Amino acid sequence: MWKAAATKNYTGYFEAAIARLKTERRYRSFVDLERIAGSFPSAIWHAPQGPREVTVWCSNDYLGMGQHPAVIEAMTSAAARHGTGAGGTRNISGNSHPIVELEAELADLHGKEAALVFTSGYVSNQTGIATLARLIPNCLILSDALNHNSMIEGVRQSGCDKAVFRHNDLEHLEELLQAAGERPKLIVFESVYSMDGDVAPIRQICDLAERYGAMTYIDEVHAVGMYGPRGAGLAERLGVMHRIDVIEGTLGKAFGVMGGYIAGAASVIDAVRSYAPGFIFSTALPPSVAAAATASVRHLKASRIERQGQQCQVAQVKDALIRADLPLLATPTHIVPVMVGDAQACKAASDRLLEKHGIYIQPINYPTVPRGTERLRITPGPLHTGAHIEALVQALVETWKALDLPFSGLVLDADSQRPPDRRLQA
């Protein structure tokens, strides 16, 4: 009796937590989707009324590599040869030849001496940043205000001093570097910021790092596979990869598989391998996943077709949205945010697009973005056709009219959309 009563009381805490999310319009619902290889961006929505075909417009499988025949073949053949699981952590029994090959491929991609693969991009940031900073005595971490949660958690878990510089604000960053004096410094920032779709001033940050003796760590998760002659990211496109100490990336977006990694000098990578709890105590990626990722990286190093196709479709989508006077946030990247500005309206728009038009775009609400900047985040890919784009715009226009949402055209300045709580790290 006592145990049952205690369990009931504790359950109330969790019910109250969920109720708060629902009251604040922040409760997240997941759509039951079935991806069909060879049919992307079409998928099957297992709706309450039964299965229905929909078009996916919010996938981070930016180039459709998750269904590429070479990637599928690499995964299936590796599973047939090696089995399904990794067998444990890499320190015990989970090290495999396919994962060693993958790390060599990633090091080559970024022009670095070594690379280290983790189970996800979140883990590679969280444990990578924390471990690097802890190994540097008296390290000060300088972190961009809009860095991803995984980077923020890595900074926190390092236990080191931190200073948060205003987003992409080089003057503020330099002020903080000057104030830090001679102590060791680590600058952590992203190349492409995934919610606003803007980019970092990478070359100028490298200039400041060299001037003030700071180490640099860049998150390229939304750029690897997408930019540069071989798909190594924005740093490659700018010709500055050699100036950045640690490059972090993911295998779960443009490469279409899963996992995360860091690449850098051999001693840096070996130190993280030897000290990072998130690496040491995590089961390794299965050989089949590593083999599929290697196939994808190799393909995108040699092929520009996917990148060119995607960039073409992104431009067409942006042009079509502007012509329709929809509130598009201007971005220089493949990320296309359509601003709504209210959590309830954003969820209603997403629901209507799915239920009435068969178009799947998840609502982006707080805490992913600040309150008042809720949006639909569209990610066009090379497999979206002109017919897909026409249907998307027609559906958005109908939804905006039905929900009485404002048509305001191109939004030029993301900062004007940000209330004070945008500085989530401060």
N, C-alpha and C positions, 0 to 999 in steps of 0.2 A: 504493500500500500504506500509506504513512504517513498519508494523509488518511483512509482507511477505519478505521485503528486509532484515530486521534484521535477520530473521530466516535463510535466504539463506546465509548470511555472517557467521553466527555462524556454520552452517552446514559445511562450508569449513574447519573449524578447525578439525572436526572429520574425514572428508574425508582425510585430510592431515596426520592425525595420523595413519589411516589405511594404507595409501600409504607408509608411512615410514616402517611399519611392513612388507609390501610386498617387498619393496626394500631390506630390511635386511634379507629376507627369514625367517621371524619370524611369518608370518601370519598363524594362526591356523585354520584348517578346521576340522569339526566334521563329522564323519561317521555316517550315519543313520542306527543304528543297532536295531534289535528286538530280545531280549533274549527270549528263549523259555524254560520254566521250564521243567526239566527232560532231556534236550538236551545239557546242558552246557558241554564242551566249544563251542559247535556249536551255531550259531546264524544266523539270516537272515539279510543280508545286502540289504537295499533298494537302490540299485545302480541306476544311471540314466537310464540304459538299462533295469531295472526291478529287482525284488527280486532274491537273490542268497544266498545259504548257504555258510558260512565262518566259520573258526575256530579262536576263540579268544585266543591270547597268551599274552595279556597285562592287564588282569583284576586284580583289587585289591581284588576281591572276591576270595581270595587265596585258600580257601578250598571248594568252591562251596556251602557254607551254604545258599546263597541266594535262592537256589532252594531245600533246604532240606525239606522233607515232614513235619517234626515236626515244623519247622519255619513257613512254609506256613500255616499250620493248626492253629497255634497260632495267626497269623495275621488275617486270615479270620474270625476265631471265635470271636476274640476280636472286629473286625469291626462290625460283626453282632450284638454283644451284646452292644457295647458302641457307635457305630456310627463312622464316619470317622475322624472328627476333634478333637482337644484338647479342644476347647472352649475358648481359650485365653491364656494369660501368667499364670504361676503357681501362681503368686501373686494375681491374680484376680479370674479366674475360671478354669484354665487349669490344676490344680493338679489332678492327677488320681491315683487310686490304682495300675494299672499296672506299672506306672512310679516309684512309691514308691517301689514296688516289685523289679523292675530292679535295683534301687540303692542299695537295700539290697544285691542283688545277686553280684553286682560289688564290693561292700565293702568286701564281703566274698571272692571273687575271689582273691583280692589283700591283704587279711589279714589286712584290715584297719577298723577303727571305722565307717567310713561313706563314701559315694560317692555322687556326684552331676552330673546329666545328663544335657547336653547342646544339641542344635540342630545340631551341627556338631563338628568334631574334630578340625576344624579351630577355631571355636568360643571358644571351651573349652581352647585352648592354648592362643588365643588372649586376651580374657577377664580374664582367670584364672591367667596368669602370671602378667598382668597389675594390677589386683586387689590385688593379694598377695603382690607384691612389694610395691604398694602404701600404704598398711596398715602397712608396716615395716618402722619406721622412719629412714631416712638417709640410706636407703638400696642401696647397690651396687649389680648389677646383673652381673654375670659372665656367658657369653654365648658362646657356641661352635661356631666356625666360619661357620660351615656347617649346622647350625640349620635351620629348615623349616621356610618358610616365615611367617606362623602363629605365631611362637615363636618370630621371629624378630619384628613383629608388636606388639606383647604383650609387649616386652621390650620397644619399642618406646613409646607406649601409656601409659606406667607406669609413664613416666616423670622422672624416677630415673636415677642415674649415671649407666653407663654400662662399662664393659671391655670385649672385645672379645678375647678369647684364641684360639690359632691355633688348628685346628681340631685334637681332641684326643691327644693333646700334654700336658702330665701331668706336665712336667717341667715348661712350660709356665703358666699353670693354677696355679701351686704352687707359682710362682713368683708374679702373680697378687694377690693371696690370702695374701701373706706376705706383699705386698705393701699396701693392704687395711687396715691392722692393726686390731683394735678392732671393727670397724663399722660392722653393720649387713650385711650379704652377702647371696645371693641366686644364686646357680649354676643351670643353666638350660641347659639340653642336651638331646639327643635322645639315644635310645638303638640301633636301626637299622636305618642307614641312607639310605634312599630309592633310591637314584640315584646310589651310588657306592656300595651299599649292604654291607658296612662294619659295624662294631659294636663298641660301646663305651667301654672303660675300666671301667666298672661300679664299680667294687669292689674298684679299686684304687681311683676313684673319691670320693667314700664314705669315704675312708681312709683320703683323703685330707680335705673333708668337716668336718669330726669329729675333725681333728687336728687343723683346723683353725676356728672352730665355725660357719660353713656355713650351710644354709638350702639347701636341694636338691629337684629338680623338674626334673623328667624324662618323656620324651615323648616315649611311648611304642606302638604307633599306628601301626607300621609295625611288631610288635612282639606279641601283644595280640592275643590269639587264636592259635598261631603258635608254641610257645616255652614254656617249663616248663611242669611239670607233669599234671597240670590242665589248661594249656593254658594261664597262667597269664603273660607270657612274659619272656624276658631274665633275668630280676631281679629275677624271681621265679626260673629259671633254675640254676642261680648262688647262690641261697639261700640268697639273700641280700634285699629282699623286705622290711623287717623290718627296714633296715638302710636308706631307702629313704623316705623323708617327704611327697612328693606329687607324685603320679603316674597318668599320663594322658594317656588316650587311646581312641580308636574309636570303634564304632559299625558298621562302614561302610566298613570295609575291611574283615578280616578273619571271623568276625561274620555275615557278609552278609546282614546287614540291613542299618541303618543310625543313626547318632548321635555321640556325643562325651561325655567324662566324665573326672572327676578327682576323685581321692580317697586319703584319708589321715585321720589325726586325726579329731575328731568330731568338735573341736573348729575351726580348719582351714577351713573345709568344710562349717560350719555354717557362718563363716565370709565372704567367697566368695558368698554364697547364699544370704547374706544380703546386700552386697555392689557391686556386679558385674553388670554393666549395661547390658552386653551381655546376662546375665541370667534374670535379673529383667524385661527387656523390650522386650523379645523375646517370641513369642507364643511357648507353650510347644510341645514336640513330641506327636503325636496322641497316644491314648491308644493301637491301633493295632500295631504301630511300636514298642512301648515299650514292648508289650507282645511278639512280634516276637524276639526282641533282647534278652529278658530273656530266651526264649526257646533255642536260639542259644548258649548263654553263659552256660546254664545248660548242654546242650548236650556236648559241648566241654570240660567242666570240667570233665566229666565222660568218654569220648571217646577219645582214642588216634589213632583210625584208620585213621582219616582224616589227622592228622599231619604226621603219619608214611608214608601214601601213598604219601603225597606231598613231603616229604623229599626224598623218593625213586625216584620220577619222576624228581625232581630237579637234583639229582645226574646223572640220565641217560641223561638229556638234556645237562648238562655241559660236560659230557664225549663225547657225540656225537659231540658237537660243537668244542671241542678240537681236536678230530680226523679229523674233516673237516678243520682244520687250520684256523677257523674263529677267528677274534680278540675279544676274550672273556675276559672281565675284571674279574680277580679272586676275588671271594667273598666267605665268610664263611656262607652266608645266602641263602634264597630262591630267591633273586633278581639276575637276570642273564643279565648284560648289555653287548651288542655287540656293540663295538665302531666303529663309522663312522668318526667323526671328522670334518664334514662339514654339514652345515644346508641344503643346496640344495640337496646334495647327500643323506642325511638322509631322507628327504621328498620323494625323488625319489625312494629310496629303499622301504619305507613304501608303497608308491603307487603301485609299481610293485608287491610287495608281495600280496597286496589285490586284484588287478585287474587281475593278471596273475595266482596267486596260491591260491586265496581264503583264505589267512592268514592275520589276522588283528593284526598289531603291530603298535601302534602310535609312530611317531618320537618324541624324546625328545630333544628339542632345548633350546637355551637361551631365557628367563632368568632362566628356571628351572635348567639348567646346564650351565657352562661357555661356551663362544664361543670357538670352537676348540675341544670340548669334546662331541659333539652331538652323540647320540646313539639310538639304539633300546633296549628298556627295556623289557625283557621277564620274565614272571612270571608263571612258570609251576605249575600246581595243580594236585591233586590226580585223577582228572577226565580226564587228558590228557593221552592217551594210547600210547603204543609203535608205533602204526601206525601214530598217530599224530606227534610224535617226528621225525620219519623217514621223513614224509612229510615236516615238518618244516626245517630240515637240508637240504634236497634236494632243497627246495625253496630258502633258504638263499644262498646256493652255486651258484645256477643259477643266482640269483639277483646280487651277488657280481661279478660274471664274466661278466654279461651283462652290469653293470655300471662301470666296471673296478675299483672296490674297492680293497684295499690291503688285502691279506690274511696274517695275521701276527701271528696267534696262540694266546697263552695265554698271556694276559697283566697282569703282576704280581703286578705292583705298580700304584695305582690310582693317587698318587701325581705327577707322571711324566706326567700325562695327563692334569694337571691343570695349566692354565696360571694365571697370577697375579690376574685377576678379579674374581677368585674363592672366594676370601674373601669378599663376597658381603655385609657383615654387617659392615665392618671396616670403 
